Amino acid sequence: MGSTMSIDDDTLGDEIIIPQKIFIENDIELDRDNTILVQTFVYADEEDEDPSEVTVKLEDMITNTIDYYAENMTNHNRTSDLYLLSHELFRLAEELRMKAEYMDRGLYSDDLFSSKEDLN
């Protein structure tokens, strides 16, 4: 399947959109100060060994999310969205804590790191 370029007639010569297949990898890391960082690596193709990298503090992402929802309160579901986000973050934190505890006790196996969907 070939890709198609889109050209806006009003800005001919100034702007074109070129569809490009890229590969993205996301990681969560801790820096020396134990600040949680979300890292995104963008690869131009599968063989690219020198990706572009974007690193954002998780705390900054949360602050920006809260600010966004606070500024856009026209939608009544915004507060329920924040509750849902906080619930999911709490649930994921509990999963991390549980797996760390198993690892600490030496009780882990490959099955521990498989998701429920992988086991079915």
N, CA and C of each residue as an Amber inpcrd file, in Angstrom:
protein
   360
   0.8600000  -1.1740000   0.0000000   0.0000000   0.0000000   0.0000000
   0.8980000   1.2260000   0.0000000   0.7760000   2.0820000  -0.9850000
   1.5800000   3.2850000  -1.0630000   1.0320000   4.3870000  -0.1950000
   1.8880000   5.3490000   0.1210000   1.4260000   6.4810000   0.9240000
   1.1170000   7.6520000   0.0030000   0.2540000   8.5340000   0.4620000
  -0.1770000   9.6800000  -0.3200000   0.2110000  10.9560000   0.3950000
   0.7810000  11.9140000  -0.3470000   1.1090000  13.2140000   0.2440000
  -0.1030000  14.1120000   0.1310000  -0.2980000  14.9380000   1.1330000
  -1.4030000  15.8770000   1.1490000  -0.8320000  17.2820000   1.0040000
  -1.3220000  18.0310000   0.0460000  -0.8350000  19.3910000  -0.1660000
  -2.0010000  20.3540000  -0.0150000  -1.8300000  21.3440000   0.8550000
  -2.8410000  22.3720000   1.0550000  -2.6530000  23.4230000  -0.0420000
  -3.6670000  23.6170000  -0.9130000  -3.5560000  24.5460000  -2.0340000
  -3.2650000  25.9800000  -1.6140000  -3.7430000  26.3970000  -0.4310000
  -3.5280000  27.7710000   0.0260000  -2.0710000  28.0340000   0.3960000
  -1.3230000  27.0080000   0.7250000   0.0680000  27.1980000   1.1430000
   1.0090000  26.4090000   0.2410000   0.6360000  26.2340000  -1.0260000
   1.4400000  25.4760000  -1.9700000   2.8770000  25.9770000  -1.9600000
   3.7950000  25.0870000  -1.7480000   5.1960000  25.4650000  -1.6990000
   5.6890000  25.7430000  -0.2880000   4.7700000  25.9610000   0.6360000
   5.1660000  26.2550000   2.0050000   5.0640000  25.0430000   2.9230000
   4.0680000  24.2200000   2.7130000   3.8280000  23.1370000   3.6440000
   3.2850000  21.9240000   2.9210000   3.8700000  20.7710000   3.2300000
   3.3190000  19.5040000   2.7700000   3.3560000  18.5360000   3.9490000
   2.4960000  17.5630000   3.9180000   2.4710000  16.5310000   4.9440000
   2.9290000  15.2370000   4.2950000   3.9850000  14.6560000   4.8430000
   4.5270000  13.4210000   4.3100000   4.2910000  12.3150000   5.3340000
   3.4370000  11.3750000   5.0180000   3.2240000  10.2620000   5.9470000
   4.5160000   9.4590000   6.0980000   4.8900000   9.1780000   7.3200000
   6.1280000   8.4440000   7.5880000   5.8680000   7.3980000   8.6540000
   6.1620000   6.1750000   8.3780000   6.0320000   5.1140000   9.3640000
   7.1950000   5.2530000  10.3430000   6.8730000   5.3330000  11.6250000
   7.8950000   5.4360000  12.6590000   7.6490000   4.3700000  13.7170000
   8.6370000   4.1310000  14.5370000   8.5270000   3.1630000  15.6140000
   8.7680000   3.8840000  16.9270000   7.9240000   3.6240000  17.9090000
   7.9890000   4.3310000  19.1880000   8.1500000   3.3160000  20.3100000
   9.0280000   3.6430000  21.2470000   9.2300000   2.8260000  22.4420000
   9.1020000   3.7450000  23.6480000   8.3640000   3.3060000  24.6500000
   8.1900000   4.0940000  25.8770000   8.7820000   3.3420000  27.0510000
   9.4530000   4.0630000  27.9310000  10.0240000   3.4870000  29.1400000
   9.7300000   4.3960000  30.3210000   9.7240000   3.7980000  31.5000000
   9.6300000   4.5600000  32.7410000  10.9160000   4.3020000  33.5020000
  11.5970000   5.3650000  33.8840000  12.8800000   5.2580000  34.5700000
  12.8830000   6.1470000  35.7980000  13.8880000   5.9660000  36.6370000
  14.1370000   6.8520000  37.7720000  15.4720000   7.5400000  37.5450000
  15.5410000   8.8420000  37.8420000  16.8370000   9.5130000  37.7660000
  17.5500000   9.3760000  39.1100000  18.7000000  10.0200000  39.2630000
  19.4960000   9.9110000  40.4900000  18.7550000  10.4040000  41.7250000
  17.8060000  11.3180000  41.5180000  17.0330000  11.8740000  42.6350000
  15.7310000  11.1060000  42.8640000  15.5920000   9.9540000  42.2200000
  14.3790000   9.1330000  42.2850000  13.1500000   9.8310000  41.7210000
  13.3640000  10.7170000  40.7720000  12.2670000  11.3510000  40.0450000
  11.8500000  10.4030000  38.9270000  10.5510000  10.1670000  38.8180000
  10.0470000   9.2610000  37.7750000  10.0440000   9.9970000  36.4410000
  10.6720000   9.3800000  35.4520000  10.7700000   9.9500000  34.1100000
  10.0610000   9.0330000  33.1210000   9.3050000   9.6320000  32.2110000
   8.7000000   8.8990000  31.1060000   9.5340000   9.2320000  29.8780000
  10.1250000   8.1960000  29.3000000  10.9820000   8.3910000  28.1390000
  10.3050000   7.8220000  26.9050000  10.3350000   8.5950000  25.8330000
   9.8020000   8.1430000  24.5580000  10.9280000   8.1870000  23.5370000
  11.1370000   7.0630000  22.8700000  12.1540000   6.9520000  21.8370000
  11.4450000   6.7980000  20.5020000  11.8100000   7.6340000  19.5330000
  11.1880000   7.6060000  18.2110000  12.2500000   7.1620000  17.2040000
  11.9680000   6.0420000  16.5420000  12.8760000   5.4840000  15.5490000
  12.3200000   5.7400000  14.1570000  13.1900000   6.1480000  13.2350000
  12.7600000   6.4150000  11.8660000  12.3650000   5.1300000  11.1440000
  13.0030000   4.0230000  11.4900000  12.6410000   2.7180000  10.9430000
  13.1120000   1.6380000  11.9040000  12.8240000   0.3970000  11.5740000
  13.1280000  -0.7100000  12.4910000  14.6220000  -0.8750000  12.7380000
  15.4460000  -0.5100000  11.7880000  16.8880000  -0.6790000  11.9320000
  17.5720000   0.5420000  12.5500000  16.8430000   1.6040000  12.7910000
  17.4090000   2.8340000  13.3510000  18.0030000   2.5480000  14.7250000
  19.2900000   2.8350000  14.9050000  19.9470000   2.6150000  16.1880000
  20.1840000   3.9190000  16.9360000  19.7810000   5.0380000  16.3570000
  19.9740000   6.3430000  16.9860000  18.6370000   7.0890000  17.0260000
  17.7620000   6.7310000  17.9820000  16.4200000   7.3330000  18.0060000
  16.4400000   8.7620000  18.5420000  15.4050000   9.4920000  18.2170000
  15.1500000  10.7630000  18.8850000  14.5200000  10.4170000  20.2200000
  14.8370000  11.2080000  21.2440000  14.3700000  10.8810000  22.5890000
  13.7010000  12.0890000  23.2200000  12.5900000  11.8430000  23.8840000
  11.9040000  12.8620000  24.6580000  11.7380000  12.3060000  26.0660000
  12.1570000  13.0810000  27.0750000  12.0310000  12.6640000  28.4640000
  11.2110000  13.6960000  29.2140000  10.1930000  13.2310000  29.9330000
   9.2980000  14.1060000  30.6750000   9.1580000  13.5510000  32.0860000
   9.1570000  14.4340000  33.0740000   8.9150000  14.0040000  34.4490000
   7.4410000  13.6210000  34.5840000   7.1930000  12.4720000  35.2200000
   5.8120000  12.0420000  35.4280000   5.0370000  13.0940000  36.2170000
   5.6760000  13.6870000  37.2070000   5.0050000  14.7220000  38.0140000
   4.5570000  15.8930000  37.1450000   5.3910000  16.2860000  36.1660000
   5.0030000  17.3640000  35.2490000   3.8190000  16.9540000  34.3870000
   3.7920000  15.6830000  33.9590000   2.6600000  15.1980000  33.1670000
   1.3700000  15.2620000  33.9820000   1.4550000  14.8730000  35.2510000
   0.2730000  14.9080000  36.1180000  -0.1780000  16.3510000  36.3350000
   0.7770000  17.2470000  36.6090000   0.4440000  18.6650000  36.8050000
  -0.2090000  19.2410000  35.5600000   0.3250000  18.9340000  34.3820000
  -0.2590000  19.4210000  33.1270000  -1.6480000  18.8500000  32.9010000
  -1.8470000  17.5980000  33.2740000  -3.1690000  16.9760000  33.1340000
  -4.1830000  17.6550000  34.0380000  -3.7920000  17.9090000  35.2840000
  -4.6920000  18.6040000  36.2200000  -5.0210000  19.9960000  35.6960000
  -4.0100000  20.7230000  35.2350000  -4.2230000  22.0680000  34.6810000
  -5.1590000  22.0250000  33.4840000  -4.9530000  21.0440000  32.6060000
  -5.8060000  20.9120000  31.4250000  -7.2600000  20.7010000  31.8270000
  -7.4990000  19.7710000  32.7420000  -8.8620000  19.4920000  33.1680000
  -9.4770000  20.6890000  33.9020000  -8.6660000  21.4080000  34.6930000
  -9.1740000  22.5790000  35.4110000  -9.5610000  23.6940000  34.4500000
  -8.8030000  23.8530000  33.3650000  -9.0740000  24.9100000  32.3920000
 -10.2370000  24.5690000  31.4780000 -10.5680000  23.3180000  31.3650000
 -11.6060000  22.8700000  30.4400000 -12.7780000  22.2500000  31.1920000
 -13.2770000  22.9610000  32.1820000 -14.3620000  22.4470000  33.0180000
 -15.7310000  22.5530000  32.3590000 -15.7920000  22.9310000  31.0860000
 -17.0840000  23.0290000  30.4160000 -17.7370000  21.6630000  30.2910000
 -16.9340000  20.6260000  30.2190000 -17.4600000  19.2640000  30.1480000
 -17.5970000  18.7400000  31.5750000 -18.8060000  18.4070000  31.9790000
 -19.0850000  17.9780000  33.3540000 -18.3340000  16.6970000  33.7300000
 -17.9710000  15.8910000  32.7510000 -17.2930000  14.6290000  33.0280000
 -15.8280000  14.8070000  33.4030000 -15.3170000  16.0240000  33.3970000
 -13.8980000  16.2500000  33.6780000 -13.5050000  15.7600000  35.0660000
 -14.3250000  16.0200000  36.0810000 -13.9570000  15.5640000  37.4270000
 -14.0130000  14.0430000  37.5060000 -14.9980000  13.4320000  36.8780000
 -15.0400000  11.9680000  36.9030000 -13.8510000  11.3810000  36.1430000
 -13.4070000  12.0600000  35.0900000 -12.2050000  11.6150000  34.3720000
 -10.9840000  11.6420000  35.2900000 -10.8640000  12.6870000  36.0930000
  -9.7460000  12.7670000  37.0340000  -9.8270000  11.6510000  38.0770000
 -11.0250000  11.3610000  38.5650000 -11.1860000  10.2510000  39.4990000
 -10.7790000   8.9280000  38.8470000 -11.1860000   8.7260000  37.5950000
 -10.8330000   7.4960000  36.8900000  -9.3230000   7.4010000  36.6710000
  -8.7030000   8.5070000  36.2880000  -7.2460000   8.5180000  36.1170000
  -6.5390000   8.1770000  37.4270000  -6.9720000   8.7940000  38.5100000
  -6.3240000   8.5330000  39.7970000  -6.5350000   7.0820000  40.2280000
  -7.7210000   6.5400000  39.9630000  -7.9860000   5.1370000  40.2930000
  -7.0460000   4.2110000  39.5170000  -6.8940000   4.4540000  38.2220000
  -6.0370000   3.6040000  37.4010000  -4.5670000   3.7220000  37.8180000
  -4.1170000   4.9290000  38.1420000  -2.7390000   5.1030000  38.6110000
  -2.5300000   4.3670000  39.9330000  -3.5150000   4.4160000  40.8150000
  -3.4270000   3.7000000  42.0830000  -3.3650000   2.1890000  41.8450000
  -4.2140000   1.7020000  40.9560000  -4.2460000   0.2700000  40.6490000
  -2.9020000  -0.1870000  40.0810000  -2.3330000   0.5980000  39.1830000
  -1.0430000   0.2500000  38.5980000   0.0810000   0.3320000  39.6270000
  -0.0040000   1.2900000  40.5440000   0.9930000   1.3940000  41.6220000
   0.9420000   0.1470000  42.4930000  -0.2550000  -0.3450000  42.7880000
  -0.3960000  -1.5590000  43.5870000   0.2040000  -2.7630000  42.8640000
   0.0230000  -2.8290000  41.5520000   0.5910000  -3.9260000  40.7710000
   2.1240000  -3.8720000  40.8200000   2.6930000  -2.6890000  40.6750000
   4.1450000  -2.5350000  40.7790000   4.6480000  -2.9490000  42.1570000
   3.9430000  -2.5070000  43.1760000   4.3260000  -2.8250000  44.5560000
   4.2850000  -4.3360000  44.8030000   3.2420000  -5.0060000  44.3150000
   3.1010000  -6.4370000  44.4970000   4.2500000  -7.1860000  43.8110000
   4.5620000  -6.8120000  42.5930000   5.6290000  -7.5010000  41.8580000
   6.9900000  -7.2190000  42.4850000   7.2070000  -6.0150000  42.9910000
   8.4630000  -5.6980000  43.6760000   8.5950000  -6.5320000  44.9420000
   7.4840000  -6.7150000  45.6600000   7.5040000  -7.5250000  46.8770000
   7.8520000  -8.9760000  46.5640000   7.2550000  -9.5310000  45.5210000
   7.5880000 -10.8900000  45.1100000   9.0690000 -11.0000000  44.7430000
   9.5710000 -10.0140000  44.0060000  10.9710000 -10.0360000  43.6050000
  11.8670000  -9.9410000  44.8260000  11.5010000  -9.1010000  45.7770000
  12.2730000  -8.9200000  47.0020000  12.3830000 -10.2230000  47.7810000
  11.3260000 -10.9930000  47.7850000  11.2870000 -12.2590000  48.5150000
  11.8670000 -13.4220000  47.7090000  12.2130000 -13.1680000  46.4520000
  12.7360000 -14.2340000  45.6120000  11.6710000 -15.2000000  45.1510000
  10.4160000 -14.7590000  45.1460000   9.2970000 -15.6320000  44.7800000
   8.8680000 -15.4800000  43.3300000   9.5990000 -14.6910000  42.5530000
   9.1210000 -14.4100000  41.2130000   9.5030000 -15.5090000  40.2320000
   8.7320000 -15.5510000  39.1640000   8.9950000 -16.4570000  38.0590000
   8.5760000 -15.7260000  36.7890000   8.7910000 -16.3570000  35.6660000
   8.3730000 -15.7360000  34.4090000   6.8780000 -15.4690000  34.3830000
   6.0770000 -16.3400000  35.0120000   4.6250000 -16.1660000  35.0350000
   4.2130000 -14.8880000  35.7510000   5.0030000 -14.4540000  36.7380000
   4.6800000 -13.2470000  37.4880000   4.6400000 -12.0260000  36.5830000
   5.4750000 -12.0280000  35.5530000   5.5750000 -10.8610000  34.6870000
   4.7090000 -10.9700000  33.4470000   3.9090000 -12.0010000  33.3670000
   2.9460000 -12.1340000  32.2880000   1.6540000 -11.4790000  32.7300000
   1.0180000 -10.7690000  31.8160000  -0.2630000 -10.1710000  32.1450000
  -1.3320000 -11.2530000  32.1280000  -2.4760000 -10.9340000  32.6910000
  -3.5800000 -11.8960000  32.7060000  -3.9780000 -12.2910000  31.2900000
  -3.9120000 -11.3520000  30.3550000  -4.2880000 -11.6320000  28.9790000
  -3.2940000 -12.6010000  28.3330000  -1.9850000 -12.4950000  28.7130000
  -0.9770000 -13.3860000  28.1480000  -1.1920000 -14.8190000  28.5980000
  -1.7470000 -15.0090000  29.7960000  -1.9140000 -16.3440000  30.3430000
  -3.1390000 -17.0610000  29.7990000  -4.0700000 -16.3030000  29.2220000
  -5.3080000 -16.9190000  28.6890000  -5.1250000 -17.4030000  27.2790000
